[in-house]
Amino acid sequence: MKKCNQAIFKIVSACLLFMSISFTVFAQTVVTGKVTNSNNGLPVVGATVTVKGTDTRTQTNSSGDYSINVSSLNALLVFTDVCFSPKEVVASAAVSVHLFESSL
């Protein structure tokens, strides 16, 4: 009976350790913000927000607002839109960006 209890304890301990590592590895932080036109302050609708080096991306809504999951707050966010010059910003809890119109 004692060996059975020890085996169960080891299995439960291993499962708890695995779960805690999994939550740490896959922890995500949500970054929110607003993208606006630097010339007039109007929202940039449909701008793409990408976590650099990943396939994670989203688009701004009709108010220029966005929300994106990042693995850490030192991730680099890339803001792009056809009519504006791209901009890269280090992620933080809230990132609002002013995009400059492209000269092309």
C-alpha positions, 0 to 999 in steps of 0.5 A: 500500500505504501508503494502505491501511495508513493507512485500516486504521489509521483504521478500527481506531482509530475502532472502538476509540474507539467501543468505549471510549466505549460501555463508559463510557456503558453502565457499570453499578454493582451495588448490593446491600443488605437491607430490614428492618422498623424496629420488629422488624428482620425482613426486608421481603419483596417490597419494591420498590426503584426507581432514581428517574426510571427504569424500573429496579426489583427486589424484595427476596427472602425474606431482604429482600435485593436487588440492582439496577444503577445508572448511578452511585453518586449515583443515588437509590433509592426503597424502597416496600412497601404496609405501610411509608412510602416511603424515598429513599436515595442509592445506594452499593455497599451500601445497607441500609434500615430501613422504618417501618410506615405509619400508614395 
